[in-house]
């Protein structure tokens, strides 16, 4: 056979041409698909790298922002430096506190307080006290508290002045480092409710009211503000210039200063607005109606009179928010009867302080167990906020029960009580 002729005939066959052409098409299709897959792979890989780079950049930005942003509220105590101490009036000082580590501070709700742990000379143990913030949450580099020396009551001059408030006045100086807990407390302005407010304060009770007024002025809030403040005279008139500047900056704020015992040189209309105490009758004369949110802070008698006066005026209890300074709290009923024991009208209700080895009959004139313990020389119970919020007055109950005159910030564990806001139901034994 002539193989050359055979090969030529096969190669020249139309069937072979079709087969080779199909193979070429198939190879081309496969090549195209492969190139497409490869291109897509390269695209996906590039996009993944870009997304990964973007993710890294986002994480870096978030980390940087987290480092620059104010810290959240901290647990326990944090070190603060007293950067400035300013005398506001007689026996009253403002302390500007900056974080010892230099980090920014979290904001606080105007009206809240700071809790301090201090070691005054001659104290057997660290003492815990709470003081309201007075600067209105306007800065993330410092806090300010204003503290007045707690002097003995006029009717009990032999009682020594407050240990911690005197320590702040006499011993704490610029550059000192203090242990401070994060801002806390349930008494603060509800910024979500845009109702007009009436701010009422007496003496050092002005501090949370000043914080609220400064905050509302700073954020340019348009709500109506009536600011009532009472003190004896110009000697006790703290923050006078600061409050006047706030009034100038806030056209919605109306200021009413009451002097109960003005000095000869105190000019009405300049130093003060009204002679006498802050009263509900005065508010009835000035306020267009009773339809406001009321915030009150001051000494016990001041608070009892005004809070119940507002209730009697018809102001709903939900609209009256208050915080009392000092051992006295606002009674739930000004005509509250004496505490009765579980066994009936028993004349003597013994309260046993187990650790101190002392048993004392309950005094129905006392507002709470903490006040009663302090009056009887019991030093094993701490007194911080005196409003049931900070928990420093927690004490174990070995026998008996208590009733609360204010709702606790958080319910204490079973078998304990917050002594600053409760009274005994009957005979008691407590671990103090």
Secondary structure, DSSP 8 states (H G I E B T S, - for coil): --HHHHHHHHHT-HHHHHHHHHHHHHHHHHHHHHHHHHHHHHHHHHHHHHHHHHHHHHHHHHHHHHHHS-----SS-EEEEEEEEEEEETTEEEEEEEETT--------TT-EEEEEE--TT-SS-EEEEEEB-S-S--SS-EEEEEE-----TT-TTS---HHHHHHHHT--TT-EEEEEEEE-S----TTS---EEEEEEGGGHHHHHHHHHHHHHTT----EEEEEEESSTTT-TTHHHHHHHHHH-TTEEEEEEESS--TT--BTTTBSEES---HHHHHHHSS-S-SEEEEEEEHHHHHHHHHHHHHHT--GGGEEEEEESS----SSTT-----BTTBS-S--EEEETTTTEEEE--TT-SSHHHHHHHTT--SS--SSSSSSS-TTEEEEEE--EEESS--SS---TTEEEGGGEEESS-EEE--
